[in-house]
Amino acid sequence: MPHPKADDRLIVALDVPNALAGLDLASRLGDRVGFYKIGLGLLTGGGLALANELKQDLGKRIFLDMKLFDIGATVEAAVRGIAQYDLDFLTVHGDPHVVRAAKEGAAGKDLKILAVTILTSLDRADLDAALIRPGDIPEIVAERAARAFAAGADGVIASPQEAAMIRALPEAAGRLIVTPGVRPAGAALGDQKRVATPARAITDGADHIVVGRPIWQAEDPAAAAEAVLAELAGV
């Protein structure tokens, strides 16, 4: 079981090549970390099996980051299958029809459906290229978040820079805000364009932060995780 003092506000992204590497990282982090994210990149490398092992054998909480998007019936079927694994969080795209279908698929289970507003690696030029309507990203994110909440989302994924604005929405009461794009002070940005430090993300209204490369690429992942946890302890 995770250490009783594990701070589950930190979710460590297992963005590693395969399940064996994921298990190795989890063993190095030990009881410091109680919550892991498994994304699409690991799905073909044994990601679902790893999710089960971490959950059932090690008592970890699991965030399955699949960002599902399809017609309603397909999303509902996919989520119903995933919900049987007793995992904790699942992402879908924040379009209302997708969120409603995902909530149907998760009915009767504890699986929380988190809606993706706009990916944290995107900027306005990327949205223009994708024919997304004009407007500032924060404004579009807030509107997508409100619509996702209205469709039943248990929470949203959003950049730390939009967390405060989403937290201020009346629709956000009692809902989760999970922020990727979190970089400890001094860490490389990688491909993220909208970032904040762990403490700032929590202060601005996030319930959980997702940290990947700054931990798993570190020479000493355990020390890197402890540095993030120490920053969170001060919030």
DACORZI-V212174 format. One record per residue. N is the residue number from 1. SS is DSSP state (h for helix, s for strand, l for the rest). PHI is phi in degrees with one decimal (999 if undefined). OMEGA is omega in whole degrees, 0 to 359 (none if undefined). Layout:
N;SS;PHI;OMEGA, N;SS;PHI;OMEGA
This chain:
1;l;999;179, 2;l;-64.8;177, 3;l;-56.3;183, 4;l;-58.2;182, 5;l;-98.0;178, 6;l;-58.7;182, 7;l;-91.5;185, 8;l;-75.7;170, 9;l;-66.9;176, 10;s;-90.9;171, 11;s;-111.6;180, 12;s;-93.7;180, 13;s;-81.7;178, 14;l;-88.9;181, 15;l;-86.4;184, 16;l;-113.5;190, 17;l;-66.4;186, 18;l;-156.1;184, 19;h;-62.1;180, 20;h;-62.8;178, 21;h;-65.8;178, 22;h;-64.8;178, 23;h;-64.5;179, 24;h;-62.0;180, 25;h;-64.2;180, 26;h;-60.8;180, 27;h;-69.8;178, 28;h;-70.4;180, 29;h;-81.3;174, 30;h;58.0;185, 31;h;-84.9;176, 32;h;-67.0;187, 33;l;-118.0;182, 34;l;-114.1;187, 35;s;-140.4;182, 36;s;-127.0;174, 37;s;-107.5;176, 38;s;-119.3;187, 39;s;-107.9;184, 40;h;-60.4;182, 41;h;-63.5;181, 42;h;-97.4;186, 43;h;-58.2;181, 44;l;-81.0;178, 45;l;-104.4;178, 46;l;91.3;185, 47;h;-60.6;181, 48;h;-69.5;177, 49;h;-64.2;178, 50;h;-64.5;178, 51;h;-57.0;180, 52;h;-63.5;182, 53;h;-65.0;180, 54;h;-63.7;182, 55;h;-74.1;188, 56;h;-76.0;186, 57;h;-89.5;185, 58;l;-110.2;176, 59;l;69.9;180, 60;l;-81.6;170, 61;s;-87.5;187, 62;s;-130.0;175, 63;s;-110.6;179, 64;s;-92.9;187, 65;s;-100.3;185, 66;s;-98.8;180, 67;s;47.7;184, 68;s;-64.5;175, 69;l;-152.3;179, 70;l;-172.2;174, 71;l;-66.7;187, 72;h;-54.5;184, 73;h;-61.9;181, 74;h;-71.6;177, 75;h;-61.8;180, 76;h;-59.6;180, 77;h;-65.1;181, 78;h;-63.8;182, 79;h;-69.3;178, 80;h;-61.4;178, 81;h;-66.0;181, 82;h;-66.0;185, 83;h;-62.4;180, 84;l;-71.2;182, 85;l;-84.4;177, 86;l;61.8;178, 87;l;-89.9;192, 88;l;-105.4;181, 89;s;-124.3;173, 90;s;-139.9;177, 91;s;-96.0;170, 92;s;-135.2;174, 93;s;-67.6;191, 94;l;-79.1;177, 95;l;-63.3;187, 96;h;-53.7;182, 97;h;-66.5;179, 98;h;-72.0;181, 99;h;-61.9;181, 100;h;-60.2;180, 101;h;-65.4;180, 102;h;-63.9;179, 103;h;-64.6;176, 104;h;-62.5;181, 105;h;-65.4;182, 106;l;-92.8;185, 107;l;-54.5;178, 108;l;83.9;179, 109;l;-114.1;180, 110;l;-86.3;182, 111;l;-61.0;179, 112;s;-89.8;179, 113;s;-95.6;181, 114;s;-110.2;183, 115;s;-94.9;174, 116;s;-84.3;179, 117;l;-85.2;173, 118;l;-132.5;183, 119;l;-54.1;185, 120;l;-70.8;178, 121;l;-88.5;186, 122;l;-99.1;171, 123;l;-123.6;186, 124;h;-60.1;179, 125;h;-61.5;178, 126;h;-64.4;180, 127;h;-66.6;177, 128;h;-60.3;181, 129;h;-63.3;181, 130;l;-95.6;179, 131;l;62.4;175, 132;l;-79.5;188, 133;l;-55.0;178, 134;l;-62.3;178, 135;l;134.7;178, 136;l;-70.2;180, 137;h;-56.4;182, 138;h;-57.6;181, 139;h;-66.8;180, 140;h;-68.8;178, 141;h;-60.5;181, 142;h;-62.4;180, 143;h;-68.7;177, 144;h;-64.7;179, 145;h;-63.5;181, 146;h;-60.6;180, 147;h;-68.6;178, 148;h;-65.9;177, 149;h;-60.8;180, 150;h;-62.2;179, 151;l;-82.6;175, 152;l;110.3;181, 153;l;-58.3;177, 154;l;-77.2;181, 155;s;-175.3;178, 156;s;-134.2;169, 157;s;-101.3;179, 158;l;-153.8;176, 159;l;-59.5;176, 160;h;-54.6;184, 161;h;-71.2;177, 162;h;-107.2;185, 163;h;-59.2;183, 164;h;-63.6;182, 165;h;-66.9;179, 166;h;-69.2;181, 167;h;-60.1;181, 168;l;-78.8;180, 169;l;-68.1;176, 170;h;-56.3;182, 171;h;-67.9;186, 172;h;-84.3;181, 173;l;-58.4;178, 174;l;75.8;179, 175;l;-103.1;182, 176;s;-91.6;169, 177;s;-122.1;181, 178;s;-118.0;187, 179;s;-116.8;165, 180;l;-81.5;180, 181;l;68.8;178, 182;s;-94.6;182, 183;l;-130.4;174, 184;l;-56.6;181, 185;l;-50.9;177, 186;l;90.1;181, 187;l;-79.3;178, 188;l;-68.4;181, 189;l;-76.4;185, 190;l;61.9;182, 191;l;-95.2;180, 192;l;-84.4;182, 193;l;-111.4;183, 194;l;-124.2;191, 195;l;-128.0;173, 196;s;-159.0;176, 197;l;-78.0;180, 198;h;-55.4;183, 199;h;-62.2;181, 200;h;-64.9;180, 201;h;-61.3;180, 202;h;-67.1;180, 203;h;-58.8;183, 204;l;-83.0;172, 205;l;120.0;179, 206;l;-72.7;174, 207;l;-88.9;180, 208;s;-138.3;172, 209;s;-115.7;177, 210;s;-111.2;179, 211;s;-124.0;182, 212;l;-115.5;186, 213;h;-51.8;181, 214;h;-59.4;177, 215;h;-99.3;188, 216;h;-74.5;176, 217;l;-88.9;183, 218;l;-69.0;176, 219;l;-61.3;178, 220;l;-125.4;183, 221;h;-56.3;181, 222;h;-63.6;179, 223;h;-66.1;179, 224;h;-64.2;178, 225;h;-64.3;180, 226;h;-63.5;178, 227;h;-65.4;178, 228;h;-65.5;181, 229;h;-62.3;178, 230;h;-65.3;178, 231;h;-64.7;180, 232;h;-65.8;182, 233;h;-62.5;180, 234;l;-84.3;183, 235;l;-95.4;none
